[in-house]
Amino acid sequence: MPTVTPTQPPKSVAQAFWRFAIPSIVAMLVSGLYQIIDGFFVGHYVGSEGLAGINMAMPLLGLIMGFGLLIGMGGGSVLSQYRGENNDSATRSTLVTALFLVVGIGLLASLVFTALGKSSLHLQGATGNTLMLSWQYVEIMSYGAFISIGASAMPMLVRNDDSPNMATLFIVVGALLNIVLDYIFLGTLGMGLKGAAVATLIAQLATCVLCLQYFTSSKAKTVLSLRQFDKNIAKRIIQLGASNLVMFIYMSFIIALHNRLFIDYGDTTQLAAFAIVGYLASCYYFFAEGLVSGLQPPVSYYLGAKQYQRIIQTVKLAFSVTVGSGIVVVIVLNLFPEFFASFFANVNEPLIEATKVGIRLHLMALFLDGFLFMASIYFVAVGKSGQALFVSVGNMVVQLPFLLILPRFFGIEGVWLAVPLSNIAFTAIVLPLLFMNLKGLMRLYRSENAQVMTLTNFS
């Protein structure tokens, strides 16, 4: 069996960061095309009711992605740390345990979502044609939940096996296949939302198969072998990945609550506008998620190698790029709102106007979403599962009073404003927490340097 040797980081921290960040950004953006392309075809071939219906399905999709990131980010972090320690046996056990979790959690999720999927749509206020269209999508995705979880988790394991380019390639293949199948099933065969779901699952299955083939090939540094499920490693994976699951539980709950509020205070046009604004926001979300996901492998490696100053430098770089790019996106969206809205909708004046309002209000603090996601991933990378969980849970708790109070006073505009205002409030809490942790690493760095200096002088 091949031995695992730690990959020596490039001399430049920026080189190490971008080596993982660029493939991760590409992977996340391409992965996001699953949703965005679905929205494009649904908007043009099914219409505003189809957009409203698929947005009702988003909470379920968020939970599925959350389980995938639970395993992918948690397992990837453990894998990278063991690779940094040159622990060959533990890395292979981590890989096998993560794959067991994909199958076990995936099958359980399929059973639960199939049984409770329609009830979740009723709770969001779905009725009539919107309910019918949404259930067509949810039912198919529920059957294949374990495939979707694997497609989210397995490329992250490939990436943390020091093969970020291969992970990106596997996701790109799946996304391109999804575009082709969407065109066939929706544009040609007219299968509606059911066709969109089938296209997504086939494409995700292709990504899973490619990842499995990688781990059984000579290109893999951690070759898949017959090993037993390790309960301790599984516990560690779940601990480190829990914040990602909670974050997506929060996202699913917030989307579901938004759906209900838009139905209560507006109509399906407002809900369709929310779907379009969500697709536009997801372009930045996936970029930011990919960017800060590139932070995790080098930071976890530096932690295992006790290279604390490199951790601090990497975080500073990730922070400046994540927040800076988010500000640019907000400006561009506000300069050309009609252009971006028309990508998902035919000429429909009420829908375009509702979307413009959503862009102006709902996305004004979009860059803070990127920062909060970066903070959560950073705490996962340095093994601080409690702090990572706090960021995710806290983000959900802070938003609830804004969503419950603002619409009562400001109606639809209150619904749009709830998320950005709550993000501003929560960032004021998380930012000092991040600074305190980085100061602790700086103290460790100075302490170890002082010990080295003392030993050198003594010798």
JOVENNOR-V685373 format. One record per pair of residues at least 24 apart in sequence whose ideal C-beta (glycine too) atoms are under 7 Angstrom apart, sorted by the first residue. I is the first residue (numbers start at 1). J is the second residue. If there is no record, write none. Layout:
# JOVENNOR-V685373
i;j
I;J
I;J
This chain:
# JOVENNOR-V685373
i;j
1;223
1;225
2;223
3;88
4;83
4;86
4;88
4;91
4;221
4;222
5;86
6;83
6;84
6;86
7;162
9;298
9;301
13;310
13;313
13;314
13;317
14;317
16;298
17;294
17;295
17;298
17;314
17;317
17;318
19;164
20;159
20;164
20;294
20;297
20;298
21;291
21;294
23;164
23;165
23;167
23;168
24;159
24;164
24;290
24;293
24;294
25;287
25;290
25;291
25;294
26;168
27;155
27;167
27;168
27;171
27;290
28;286
28;287
28;289
28;290
28;293
29;286
29;287
29;290
30;171
30;172
30;175
31;171
31;175
31;286
32;282
32;283
32;286
33;175
33;178
33;179
34;175
34;178
34;200
35;279
35;282
36;279
36;282
37;178
37;179
37;182
38;182
38;196
38;200
39;275
39;279
39;344
40;343
40;344
41;182
41;186
41;187
41;196
42;193
42;196
43;344
43;345
44;346
45;186
45;187
46;192
46;193
48;268
48;269
48;272
48;348
48;351
49;129
49;130
49;133
49;268
50;133
50;193
51;272
51;275
51;276
51;344
52;130
52;268
52;271
52;272
52;275
53;130
53;133
53;134
53;137
53;193
54;134
54;137
54;193
54;275
55;259
55;271
55;274
55;275
55;278
56;121
56;124
56;126
56;130
56;134
56;259
57;134
57;137
57;138
57;141
58;255
59;120
59;252
59;255
59;256
60;113
60;117
60;120
60;138
60;141
61;141
62;248
62;251
62;252
62;255
63;248
63;249
63;252
64;109
64;145
64;148
64;149
65;152
65;248
66;244
66;245
66;247
66;248
66;249
67;105
67;109
67;149
67;245
68;148
68;149
68;151
68;152
68;153
69;152
69;241
69;244
69;245
69;248
70;238
70;241
70;242
70;244
70;245
71;98
71;101
71;102
71;105
71;153
71;237
71;241
72;152
72;153
72;156
72;157
73;156
73;240
73;241
73;244
73;296
73;380
74;237
74;238
74;240
74;241
75;153
75;157
75;237
76;156
76;157
76;159
76;160
76;296
77;240
77;296
77;300
77;380
77;381
78;233
78;236
78;237
78;240
79;157
79;160
79;161
79;222
80;160
80;297
80;300
80;301
81;300
81;303
81;304
84;300
84;301
84;304
84;305
85;304
91;222
92;222
92;225
92;227
93;227
93;230
93;233
94;233
95;157
95;215
95;222
95;224
96;227
96;229
97;229
97;230
97;233
97;234
97;237
98;153
98;157
98;237
100;229
101;234
101;237
102;149
102;150
102;153
102;154
103;146
105;149
106;145
106;146
106;149
106;150
107;146
109;145
109;146
109;149
110;142
110;143
110;145
110;146
113;142
113;145
114;142
114;143
117;142
124;256
124;259
124;260
125;259
125;260
125;263
125;264
130;268
133;192
133;193
136;192
136;193
136;194
137;193
137;194
137;196
137;197
140;194
140;197
140;198
140;201
141;197
144;201
147;201
147;204
147;205
147;208
148;204
150;208
151;204
151;207
151;208
154;208
154;211
155;207
155;211
158;211
158;214
159;297
160;297
161;220
161;221
161;222
162;221
163;219
166;214
166;219
170;207
170;210
170;211
171;207
173;206
173;207
173;210
174;203
174;204
174;206
174;207
175;203
177;202
177;203
177;206
178;203
239;385
240;380
240;383
240;385
242;385
242;389
243;376
243;380
243;385
243;388
243;389
243;391
243;392
246;389
246;392
246;393
247;376
247;392
250;392
250;395
250;396
253;396
254;399
257;403
258;415
261;403
261;407
261;415
262;415
265;407
265;411
265;412
265;415
266;412
269;350
269;351
269;354
270;354
270;412
272;351
273;351
273;354
273;355
273;358
274;358
276;341
276;344
276;345
276;355
277;355
277;358
277;359
277;362
277;363
279;344
280;333
280;340
280;359
281;363
281;366
284;326
284;329
284;366
284;370
285;369
287;325
288;322
288;326
288;370
288;373
289;373
291;318
291;321
291;322
292;318
292;322
292;373
292;374
292;377
293;377
295;377
295;378
295;381
296;377
296;380
296;381
299;378
299;381
299;382
300;381
303;382
303;383
306;448
308;441
308;444
308;445
309;445
311;441
312;438
312;441
312;442
315;378
315;438
318;374
319;374
322;370
322;371
322;374
323;367
323;370
323;371
326;366
326;367
326;370
327;367
329;366
330;363
330;364
330;366
330;367
333;359
333;363
334;359
334;360
357;416
358;416
361;413
361;416
361;417
362;416
362;419
362;420
364;420
365;420
365;423
365;424
368;423
368;424
368;427
369;423
371;427
372;423
372;426
372;427
372;430
375;430
375;434
378;434
384;437
387;433
391;430
394;426
394;429
395;426
398;422
398;425
398;426
